[in-house]
Amino acid sequence: MALRPVMVNIKALDPSAVGRFWAEALGWSAYSPGVTTYVGPAGGLVWPDPVFVGIDVVPVPEPRTSAKNRVHLDLATTSAAHQAELVARLKSLGATPADVGQGEVPWMVLADPEGNEFCVLEPRAIYRDTGPIAAVVVDCADPRAMARFWDEAMDWTLHEVSDDQAVLRSAKGAGPYLEFLRTPDVKTVPDRVHLDLLPYPGDDKAAEVARLRALGATDLDLGQGDVPWTCLADPEGHEFCVLDPS
């Protein structure tokens, strides 16, 4: 049994506008198969994408609070010129500079039109083959504990674990990384951004959810009601959903 991350879920007051922003930002396309806006590689909707982790922008009535998101995206660049060009283009699309206490760093911290932080990284060799999303980054208190949980929760490969960070990536060696970074701040509110996981065809979703609970996940009530997905939280309270394979 195994799970794979298939989407980064972003809550938004205006999912169409936020979806269009991320489609333009990544050079992908925005698709609206239902009430949400899915952002994935251009060329037609393929879900789940066999390589990339898509973005699903979901409508919610509540505006974002001032609390910094504990999950964000890092975008890859190939050169200093590409980084500068991408930052300028993102600002023209509605991104704004964000101060999360980063100080003097070689990457640029921005926020999308509804205030969700993300980073445009300087060129790094490790991200040369990830596609536009270099990594999904999660703030945490204990990267080693997160590595233990998420390494068992998913079928991705654990590449690195230390007191400061844990790094996983698809066993196929393609697409973005999932990184847990140790930070001093504490989670105080539900996040606007989380991962959606999907069982493989033929696997039993209920059995997967039971397995996650045995690993330390807890049930989460976000007011979702009777839905085909299951909302859970990892041992540090990061929300995630297990989708129904059907």
C-alpha positions as CSV (number, residue, x, y, z in Angstrom):
1,M,0.0,0.0,0.0
2,A,1.2,3.5,-0.7
3,L,0.1,7.1,-1.3
4,R,1.4,9.8,-3.6
5,P,1.0,13.5,-3.4
6,V,-0.9,14.7,-6.4
7,M,-2.0,18.3,-5.6
8,V,-1.1,21.3,-3.5
9,N,-4.5,22.6,-2.3
10,I,-4.8,26.4,-2.0
11,K,-7.9,27.9,-0.4
12,A,-9.0,31.2,-2.0
13,L,-11.8,33.7,-2.0
14,D,-11.5,33.9,-5.8
15,P,-10.2,30.5,-7.1
16,S,-10.5,31.5,-10.7
17,A,-8.2,34.5,-10.3
18,V,-5.7,32.7,-8.1
19,G,-5.7,29.8,-10.5
20,R,-5.0,32.0,-13.4
21,F,-2.2,33.6,-11.5
22,W,-0.5,30.3,-10.8
23,A,-1.1,29.0,-14.3
24,E,0.7,32.1,-15.7
25,A,3.4,31.9,-13.0
26,L,4.3,28.3,-13.8
27,G,3.7,28.4,-17.6
28,W,0.9,25.8,-17.1
29,S,-2.8,25.9,-17.8
30,A,-5.9,26.5,-15.6
31,Y,-8.7,24.0,-15.9
32,S,-12.1,24.3,-14.3
33,P,-13.7,20.8,-14.2
34,G,-16.0,21.8,-11.3
35,V,-16.1,24.3,-8.5
36,T,-12.3,24.3,-8.1
37,T,-9.6,25.5,-10.5
38,Y,-6.9,23.0,-11.2
39,V,-3.5,24.1,-12.5
40,G,-1.4,21.6,-14.3
41,P,0.9,21.3,-17.3
42,A,-0.4,22.7,-20.6
43,G,-1.7,20.4,-23.3
44,G,-4.9,19.2,-21.8
45,L,-6.1,18.1,-18.4
46,V,-4.3,15.0,-17.2
47,W,-5.1,14.0,-13.6
48,P,-3.2,12.8,-11.7
49,D,-0.2,14.0,-13.6
50,P,2.4,11.2,-13.8
51,V,5.3,13.5,-13.0
52,F,4.2,16.9,-11.6
53,V,2.3,17.9,-8.5
54,G,-0.6,20.1,-9.6
55,I,-2.3,22.9,-7.8
56,D,-6.0,22.8,-6.9
57,V,-7.5,26.2,-5.9
58,V,-10.6,25.7,-3.8
59,P,-13.2,28.3,-3.0
60,V,-13.7,29.3,0.7
61,P,-15.7,32.1,2.3
62,E,-13.1,33.0,4.9
63,P,-10.4,35.6,4.0
64,R,-6.8,34.7,4.8
65,T,-5.5,35.7,8.3
66,S,-2.3,37.6,8.8
67,A,-0.5,34.4,10.0
68,K,2.2,33.2,7.7
69,N,1.4,30.0,5.8
70,R,3.4,27.0,7.1
71,V,3.3,25.4,3.6
72,H,4.6,27.2,0.5
73,L,6.0,26.7,-2.9
74,D,9.6,27.3,-4.1
75,L,9.9,28.1,-7.8
76,A,13.0,27.0,-9.7
77,T,15.1,29.2,-12.0
78,T,18.0,28.4,-14.3
79,S,20.1,31.6,-14.1
80,A,20.3,34.9,-12.4
81,A,18.7,36.5,-15.5
82,H,15.9,34.0,-15.4
83,Q,15.3,34.7,-11.7
84,A,15.1,38.4,-12.3
85,E,12.8,38.0,-15.3
86,L,10.5,35.6,-13.4
87,V,10.2,38.0,-10.4
88,A,9.4,40.9,-12.7
89,R,6.8,38.9,-14.6
90,L,5.2,37.6,-11.4
91,K,4.9,41.2,-10.0
92,S,3.2,42.2,-13.3
93,L,0.7,39.3,-12.7
94,G,-0.1,40.7,-9.2
95,A,2.5,39.2,-6.9
96,T,3.8,41.4,-4.1
97,P,7.1,41.3,-2.1
98,A,6.6,39.6,1.3
99,D,8.7,39.9,4.5
100,V,8.7,36.7,6.5
101,G,11.8,37.6,8.4
102,Q,14.1,36.2,5.7
103,G,16.7,39.0,5.9
104,E,19.3,39.2,3.2
105,V,18.9,36.0,1.1
106,P,19.6,35.2,-2.5
107,W,16.0,34.2,-3.2
108,M,13.0,36.5,-3.5
109,V,9.9,36.0,-1.2
110,L,6.6,37.0,-2.9
111,A,2.9,36.5,-2.2
112,D,0.2,35.6,-4.7
113,P,-2.8,37.9,-5.1
114,E,-4.5,36.5,-2.0
115,G,-1.3,36.8,0.2
116,N,0.0,33.2,0.0
117,E,3.8,33.3,0.3
118,F,6.1,31.6,-2.1
119,C,9.8,31.9,-3.0
120,V,11.6,32.4,-6.3
121,L,14.9,30.7,-5.8
122,E,18.3,31.5,-7.2
123,P,19.6,28.8,-9.6
124,R,20.4,25.6,-7.7
125,A,21.7,22.5,-9.4
126,I,19.6,20.2,-7.3
127,Y,16.4,21.7,-8.9
128,R,17.6,21.7,-12.5
129,D,15.1,18.9,-13.5
130,T,12.1,19.6,-11.2
131,G,10.0,21.6,-13.6
132,P,8.8,25.1,-12.5
133,I,8.0,24.0,-8.9
134,A,11.3,23.2,-7.2
135,A,9.8,22.1,-3.9
136,V,6.8,22.1,-1.6
137,V,8.2,23.4,1.7
138,V,6.6,22.8,5.1
139,D,7.6,24.6,8.3
140,C,8.0,22.3,11.3
141,A,9.5,21.9,14.7
142,D,11.0,18.5,14.3
143,P,12.2,17.5,10.8
144,R,13.3,14.0,12.0
145,A,9.8,13.3,13.3
146,M,8.3,14.6,10.1
147,A,10.7,12.3,8.1
148,R,9.6,9.3,10.0
149,F,5.9,10.0,9.4
150,W,6.0,11.1,5.8
151,D,8.5,8.5,4.7
152,E,6.0,5.9,5.9
153,A,2.9,7.7,4.7
154,M,4.0,8.1,1.1
155,D,5.9,6.1,-1.5
156,W,8.5,8.8,-2.0
157,T,12.1,8.4,-1.2
158,L,13.8,10.0,1.8
159,H,16.9,11.8,0.5
160,E,18.1,13.7,3.5
161,V,17.2,14.0,7.2
162,S,18.9,16.2,9.9
163,D,17.9,18.3,12.8
164,D,17.2,21.2,10.4
165,Q,15.5,19.6,7.4
166,A,14.1,16.5,5.8
167,V,13.9,16.1,2.1
168,L,11.8,13.6,0.1
169,R,11.2,13.1,-3.7
170,S,9.3,10.8,-5.9
171,A,11.1,7.5,-6.4
172,K,11.0,8.2,-10.1
173,G,13.5,11.0,-9.6
174,A,11.2,13.5,-11.3
175,G,9.0,16.5,-10.3
176,P,9.4,18.6,-7.1
177,Y,10.9,17.8,-3.7
178,L,8.9,17.8,-0.5
179,E,11.0,19.6,2.2
180,F,10.4,20.0,5.9
181,L,12.4,22.9,7.4
182,R,12.8,23.5,11.1
183,T,11.4,26.9,12.1
184,P,10.9,28.6,15.5
185,D,7.3,29.7,14.9
186,V,4.3,27.6,16.1
187,K,1.3,26.6,14.1
188,T,-1.7,28.6,15.4
189,V,-4.4,28.5,12.7
190,P,-5.5,26.2,9.9
191,D,-3.3,26.6,6.8
192,R,-4.5,28.0,3.5
193,V,-2.2,25.5,1.7
194,H,-2.0,21.7,2.1
195,L,-1.1,18.5,0.3
196,D,-3.7,16.1,-1.2
197,L,-2.6,12.5,-1.4
198,L,-4.1,9.8,-3.6
199,P,-4.0,6.0,-3.3
200,Y,-2.9,4.0,-6.3
201,P,-5.6,2.2,-8.4
202,G,-6.7,-0.9,-6.7
203,D,-5.6,0.2,-3.2
204,D,-8.2,0.6,-0.4
205,K,-8.6,4.2,0.7
206,A,-10.1,3.2,4.1
207,A,-7.1,0.9,4.7
208,E,-4.7,3.7,3.8
209,V,-6.4,6.1,6.2
210,A,-6.3,3.5,9.0
211,R,-2.6,3.0,8.3
212,L,-2.0,6.8,8.5
213,R,-3.8,6.9,11.9
214,A,-1.6,4.1,13.1
215,L,1.4,6.2,12.1
216,G,0.2,9.2,14.2
217,A,-2.2,11.0,11.9
218,T,-5.4,12.4,13.5
219,D,-8.8,13.1,12.1
220,L,-9.6,16.7,11.3
221,D,-12.9,18.4,11.1
222,L,-12.7,21.6,9.0
223,G,-16.5,21.7,8.4
224,Q,-16.1,19.6,5.3
225,G,-19.2,17.5,6.0
226,D,-19.9,14.3,4.1
227,V,-17.3,14.3,1.3
228,P,-15.4,11.5,-0.5
229,W,-12.0,12.6,0.8
230,T,-10.7,12.3,4.4
231,C,-9.1,15.2,6.2
232,L,-6.2,14.4,8.5
233,A,-3.4,16.1,10.3
234,D,0.2,14.8,10.6
235,P,1.8,14.6,14.1
236,E,2.6,18.4,14.1
237,G,-0.9,19.4,13.0
238,H,-0.2,20.0,9.2
239,E,-3.5,19.4,7.4
240,F,-3.7,17.0,4.4
241,C,-6.4,15.1,2.6
242,V,-6.6,11.5,1.3
243,L,-8.6,11.6,-1.9
244,D,-10.8,8.8,-3.2
245,P,-9.2,7.0,-6.1
246,S,-12.5,6.9,-7.9
